[in-house]
Amino acid sequence: MSYPEPARRPAAVTAAVVLLALMAVVAVAYAVAGLFVLFSTVDAFRLVAAGSAASPDEVDAVVALVAIWTVAGAVVSLLAGVLLAALAALVRTGRSSARVVTWVVAGLGVVAGCCGLTLLGGMRAIPLQPAEVDRSTAELLAQLSEAYPDWWISLGAGLSVGQVLGYLVVAILLALPPAATWFRRPVPSPHMPYPPPHPPHMPYPPPHPPR
């Protein structure tokens, strides 16, 4: 008994799977790198802040805020990497629901990336102008910005742009006609039917006794 061969995965779907997997790896790598950068940044910040007019409590408060923000961002990035890897695996199997979920995640990712770029651009364009009593805090924030590696802020901005573009490309690839046709195909059952068992052999009647 012969069975129809499964439909071949379109190149657009394969490209979307590869791009999702690549974005997952980048998200995990960025989370790990952020934790390493945190330690070096805190050490550099404490050295610079030691000569400022800020009190040790104010310095500790800024360090705690940066640590919480960085760890929270790393957790979110790790979860995003796991989600993207799971979507890549589900899209690869050809589940139609995986394509819909990927579109939703892509939309949320584009919004998050645009918000991140807007926030980063606003912080760069509009300098902080604290009141007179907050000058020590403004000095600490300026020193904190200088404590980060020069490439870290640029890397974050570049990854935000890449995130937006990556989600857009994945959404477009999954919306192409070959991908749409492939996702609408009937998915065969993973359990192949077995041939019916042979009926049991009936015993032969005993020979007639001789007369």
Secondary structure, 3 states (H helix, E strand, C coil): CCCCCCCCCCHHHHHHHHHHHHHHHHHHHHHHHHHHHHHHHHHHHHHHHCCCCCCHHHHHHHHHHHHHHHHHHHHHHHHHHHHHHHHHHHHHHCCHHHHHHHHHHHHHHHHHHHHHHHHHHHHHHCCCCCCHHHHHHHHHHHHHHHHCCHHHHHHHHHHHHHHHHHHHHHHHHHHCHHHHHHHCCCCCCCCCCCCCCCCCCCCCCCCCCCC
